[in-house]
Amino acid sequence: MRTSPLYRSVNTRTHGVKHGVGGEFRHDRQTKSSKNSEASRTSMHGRLKHGRDYTPLFRFLLSKVGDPWDRVFGEAKSRLDTTEPIFWLVARCEEQKEKFVRVGESSYFSGLFVDGEGLLQLVDSSLRAQDMKPFCTCCTHTFNGVQFGTKD
């Protein structure tokens, strides 16, 4: 059994890499209006985890379609830092089932669920990259790692 992690670290130290929030806290920490605010009493270390690409996890889950969920979940859990990304693709209940899931700006993956027999299954096994339509023409869109649409 492989023991490599099912995520990749993304370069977050390169000059110009932006990850959403930043700078607001340092401006709020020592202002006169915030002397008694929560910002002045909390740590300057954030709670966000930047720099994780879970594409290897998503490909791993797609490769395990038809396998027993308990075994797949156990292996995935042992190779991750948190189990939350597993359930981005795998529906926990009937209401959460989706044909495809958007992960990131223009990456899509097939939705998964656990059937009554405890096996990992695709929500829509007939869905292909050729069936997908990009919502914009400026980005390269992928479905399960296969490019779809045209980039103009």
N, C-alpha and C positions, 0 to 999 in steps of 0.2 A: 504494500500500500504506500502511495506517495505521501510525503509529509510536507511538501512545499506549501506556503500559504496561498489561499485562493483570492488574494488581492495584490495589487501593485502599489508601490509608493509613487506618487506623482511629484515631480520636481516643484517644490514650493519656495526654493531659495533663489531662483533666477530673478534677476532684476526685471521689474515690470509685471511680475505675476500677481494678479489680483484675485482674492478669494472672498468676495462679498463684502463683509464688514471690516472696518479697520479705522483706527484713528478717533472715533467718536468717544470712546471711553477715556482716552488720555485728556481730552478737552473738557470732560465733565468732572474729572476726579478732584481737582483743587480749585474749583470756582467758588466764589462767595455764596452763590445760590445753592450750591450742592454740599455745603459743609455738613449738613445733617442728613443728606440723602443716602440711599443704599449704595450708590456708586462710590462714595468716599469710604465705605466700610468693607467693601468686597475686594477680593484679590484682583490683580491686574491680569491674571492668567485666564484666558477664555476657556470655554467649554466645547468649542467647535473642534471637530477633527477634520483638518484639511489634508489633502494629499492621499486619498485612498481611491483606487480604481478597482471596482469589483467585477470587471469584465471576465476575468478568469473564473470567478464564482458562477456567473451566469452561464458561461459555456460548459462548466462542469455540470450544473443542474440540467441543462438541455441534453447533455450526453447520457444522463442517468434516467431519462424517461423510460418507464416500464419497469424500473427497479423498485424494490421495497423502500418505502419512504423512511422507515426507522434507520435503515442502514445508510441511506444517502444523507439524511439529516445528521447522523452521528459523525460521519466522515467530514462533512462540510463544517460542522460546529467545531471540530477539533483543529481545523485548518484556518479558522477565522479569529479576528479580534473581538467581534460581536456578532450575534445571530440575526440582528435586525435586517441586513441586506438580503438574507435568504427570503424573507417574506415580502420583499419588493416584487418578486416574481411569483412566488408560491402563495396562492390564496388560502387563508386560514379558514374561511367559511364560504358557503355557496354565494352569498351576496358580494363577495370580493372578487369573484372570478371575472377576468378580463381576457379578451382575445389576445391583446398585446399590451405591453407596458412600456411607457416612455422612460428611459433612464438617461439623464443628461439632456443636452440640448437637442440632439438629433439622432440618438441611438434608441432603437426599439428592440425588444425581445419578446418572444412568445410567452403568454401567460401560462402558468402551471397550477395544478391542484392535485390533491391526494384523493384518489377514488375510494369507493366503499371497500375494496379489497386491500387498501393500504399501499397502493402503487402510485408512483409519481406519473402524472399524465399531462398532456397538452390540453388546454382549454379548447383550441381549434386547430386540429392537426392538418387541416387543408390550407391554412394560411401560409402564403409564400411571399417572398420579397417582391415578386412581380405584381402582387395584388395591392401592395402598399402605394400610397400617393404622398409625396412630400408636401408639407404645408408652406414651404418657401423655396425659392430657387437659389438662394445665396449659400446654402449649406449642403454638405454631403450627408445624406441620410443613410443609415444602415438598419437592417432588420436581421437579427441573429448573426451579425457580422458580415452580411452580404449587402453591398451597396444597391440602393434603388433610386429611381428618379434620375434626372440629369442635372448636372451642375453647369449653369450658364454663366 
